[in-house]
Structures are given as C-alpha cells and as structure tokens.
Amino acid sequence: YGLSFNIFRNITDRKNMERRLSERYKKEKRLTEQLQEQIDRRIDFNRYLVHELKTPLTPLLGASEMLIGKLSDINLKRLAENVYRGAKNLDARVDDLMCMVRGEMGLLRLKISQVDIAELMQDTVLYLKPWAENKKHTLSLKMTPDLSTIQGDESRLSQVMLNLIGNAIKFTSPGGVIDVNVAKYGERVKIAIKDNGKGISLENQQWIFEPYSQRKQLGEEMSGLGIGLPLSKMIIQLHGGDIRVRSKPGKGSVFTVVLPLVLPFGDSVRKEINL
C-alpha cells in the first residue's frame, strides 16, 4: 500500500509540476506576444512619424536651395540660406530622434566598410568650418601621419563627429578655440575634440550621455532634446569603442572618442533596419 501511495503521489506531483510549467509557458508566451505587439506598434508609429515630419521638409529644402542659387539680392539670399539651414537642422534632428528610438529598441545596426578616418575628419571639419567662422571661432584639425582605415559605419561615424564638433561650436562663446586631434595608438584611433567654452559641471557630466536628460538635468549648460550625445555613445559602443568627457565650468570641455581599427565582432555586414 505504501509503495502504491508513493507512486500515486509522485505521479500527482509530476502532473502538478507539468501543469504549473504549462501555465508559466503560456503566460510567458502571452507576455512575449504582447511585447512584440508593442514593438510592432512602435515601429509603425515611428514610420508614420518620420513620414509626417519629413514630408513638409522635402519641398522646403528643395525650394530654399533653389532660391539660394537664383537670388541676386544679398539680403534675400541670406534669408533663403537661413531657411535652408533651419530646415536642414530640423531634418537632422528628426534623423537623430529616429536613430535614438532604434537604438533603444535594439534595432540600430551598422553598415560595415573600410573607413578612411583621416578623410572623414577632414570632410567633417570642412563642412562645419563656415559655421565656426560665422561665430568667429578658430577651428583646427591635427592628425598624425600614420592614420589608416578602420572598420566601421562611415555614415554613423560622420554623424557622431558632426554632433561632437557641432556641440563645441554651438556651446562656445564667439571667438572661441576648438581643436580636433586625431591619432593612432596601437590598434586604436583616438579622436579628441577640445573647446574653451562654458564647460560642464562635474555633477551634470553624469547625465549628458543619458537619453532625454538635457532639458531636465543640464539646465542652461546645454540645450536641446538631449539626443545627440546618448546617440553618439550608442553608435561608438556598437563599434566596440568608448566616448568620455573631461570638463570644468568656465574652462571648456574635451570629448574623447576611442575606436578600434578592427571591429571586435568581425567585418560581417549587418543590414540596416529601415524605420
């Protein structure tokens, strides 16, 4: 009798365990499905948002660019240039916002190629030079002669450099000095962007790489949506690199990016997911 009871109890315990496991599996499956539904809805919403924001910008960019080439009156031409720059800036902010959303959802991918880092930095500085000159800044680029190509996403790395150097220009008072130094250290490349701007307090340095923290935490030290630096950090980390800041209020800031010459996960191409 005792043996039969033990067998019966073992069978009952096993069935109870199977039932609990089955219920847990069904619950986790429902949660997974609900999470996937939320992700799909967010992706759809972001696609719609990008379309709605970019649609009115496209003709504005085209028309203002055409006016710049046709207007002879210097004052009207400057107005057209201001419109074009404003629309271009808004277009870039929309792209940054969408990239940030992709990154938070784990959907940000890299298109890997061999990137000429010297050429990328020269193009970035050349592109930003008129803005720097307009603010009476001195913008310089110094590079060691041993620079070579690195594995990375050229478009994303350019996005990071435009953001970091652009921030230095934006947050430095007129007549400032901005130095960009690029050097090779062993199997890595180090890029340092130094300015003599207003600087960032030690307390606030902990927030600058946190998404959407700029308005809430940084006050007047930095303005904007708080997307550029977190997105830059996300992109650099996807490359197996690192980004850090050294700054003192009233003494300026130094943002340093370190990138490996070869990606730690190899040179396989990961396709971009279009949102």
N, C-alpha and C positions, 0 to 999 in steps of 0.2 A: 504493500500500500504506500509506504514512504517513498519508494522508488517511482511509482506511478505519479504520486503527487509532485515530486521534484521535476519529473519530465513535463507534467502539465504546467507547472509554474514557469519552467524555462521557456516552453512554447508560448505561454501568455506574455511573459516578459519580452520575448523576441518580437511577437506581434505588436505589442505596445510600442517598442522601440522603432519598428518599421513604420508604424502609424505616425509617430512623432517626427521621424525623419521625412516621411512623405509630406506631412503638413508643413514642415520647415522648408522643404524643397519648393512646394507650391507657393509659400509665402515669399520666399526669395525670388522665385520666378516672376511673381506679380510685381514685386518691387523693381526688379530689373526691367521688366516691360514698361512700368510706369516711368522709370528713369530715362529709358530710351525714347519714350514718347515726349518727355520734356525736352530732351536734347534735340529731337527732330523738330519740335515746335520752335525751339530757339533758333535752330539753323534756318528754318523757313522765315521766321521773323527777321533775322539778320539779313537774309537775301532781299526781303522786301524793303527793309530799312535802307540798305545800300542803294537799291534802285531808286527809292523815293528821294534820297539825299543827292545822289549823283546826277539824276535826270535833269534838274534845273541848272546844274553847274556846267554841264557839257556845252550848251549853246552860249552860256555866259563866257566861258573860257575861249571858245572859238571866236565869238564876236569881238571881245575885247582885244584879243591877239591881232585880229584883222584890222581893228581901228588903230592900233599902235603902228602898224605898217603903213597906214594910209593918211593919218592925220599929219598936217604940217604945222598947225598951231601948237607951240610948245606946251602951253598950259593945258590944252585939251588932251594932248598926248600924255602928259603926266597923270591926268585924271584916268585915262584909259589904262595906263600902266598900274595905277593903284587898284583899279577894279580887277585887273588880271592877277596881280599878286594876291589880293584878298581871296579871290575865287580859288586860286591855286593852293593857298594855305588851307582853306576850308576843305578842299578836296583831299589834301594830305592828312588832315585831322580825321576825316571820315575813314580813310585807309587805316590809320593808326588804331582807331576805335575797333574796326572790324578785326584787325590782327590781334588786338588785345583779347577780344572775345574768343577768337580761335584758340589762342594760347591757353586761356583759362579752361577751355573745353578739351584741351589736349589734341586739337586739330591743326595746330600750326606746324607745317612741315618745311623742310629745306630742299631747294633745288641745287644740288651739289655740282660744282665745277671747279676748275683751277682758276683762282682769282689773283690777278696781279695787284697786290696790295698797294704798291707804290702808285700805280696808275689810278686806282680807286681813290686814294687820298688826294692826289693832285686834282682829279676831277671834282671832288667834293669841295676842296678849298677854293678852286677856281669858280665854282658855281656860287659859293657863299660870299666871295670877295666883294661884289658890288654892295651887298647888304652891310658888310663890315665897314666899307669905305663911306657909305652913307651915314653911318654912326660915328665916323671919324676914328674908327679902331685901326690898330695895326695888327693884321692877321698874318702870321708867318707859319711856314711848314718846313721842318727839318727832318731829313730821312738819312739813315745810314746806307752806304752803297751796297751792302750785302743782302738787301731785301730780295726775297724771291716770291714765287706764287705760293698761295696757301689753298687748302681745300675749304670751300665754303659756298654759301649762297650770296652771290655778288649783290643782288638787289637788296637783300636783307641787311647785309653789312653796310651798304651805302646808306640805307635807312637809318641805321644806328649812328653812323658818323655825321650825317646831316642833322640828326637830333642833338647830339652832344656838342658839336661845334656851333650849331644854331643856338643852343641854350647859352653858350658862352657869349655869343654876340648879343643875344636878347637881354641877358641879365647883367651885362656890364655897362656901366655908365659911359656916355660918349667920351671918346678919346682914350679908350682902354687898350690894353695889350693882350692879345690872345696868341699863345704859342702852341703849335701842334708838333709833337715829336714822335717819330716812328723809328723803332729799332728792333733788330733781331737779337734774341737771346736764346742761344742753343736751338731747341726745336720749337720755339715760340716767338711770337711777334708781340711787342708791347707798344701800345698807342696811348700817349698822354696828351690830354687837352687841358692847358693851364690858362687861367684868366686872372685878372686883378679886379674882378667885380665885387659885388656886395658880400659874397660868401654865404655859407650856410652854417647855422649854429650846430653844435655837437648833438644837441637834443633832437633837432629836426633831421639830422643825417640818417637816423634810423628809419625815417618814414619815406624818404624820397624814392625808394625802389618798390614801395607798396602801391598797388593799383588804387587810383582814385583818391589818394590821400592828400594831394597837393592843396586843394581848397580848404580841407578840414584841418590839416595839421601844420602846413607850412606858412599860412598867412601871406604876408607880403613878400616873403623871401623869394617865392616862386609862384607864378600864377599859371592858370590853365586847367586842363582836365585831370592832370596827374597821370597821363597815359604814357608819355614819351619815354621816361626813364625805366618804368617797370617793363615796358615792351622791349626796350633796348637790352635790359638784363636777361629777359626771357630768350631773346634771339642769340645773345652771346653764350648763354648757358647751353642752348641747343647745339652750338658749335664746340662745346666742350671747353669753353673759356670762362673768363671771370671779368667782372667790372666792379670797380670800387671808387670811393671818393675820399679826398682829403681836403678839408676846408676849415677856414676860420672867418667869423664875421668881420667884414671890413678888409680882409686880406686876400680875398679871392678863393678860387677852388681849383683842384686838379682832379679830373676824372681819368681813370686809367683802365684801359681795356687790354686784356691779355688773351691771345688766341693761339691755339696750337697750329703748327704748319700742316699737320695731318689730323683729320678728324678721328676721334677715338673709336667710332663705330664703322670706320672704313669709308670708301668713296662711293658706295652704292647710292643711286639717285632715289630720293623719296619724293613722290609726286605731291604737288600742292593740291589741297582740297579747296575748291572754289566755293566761297560763300557769297 
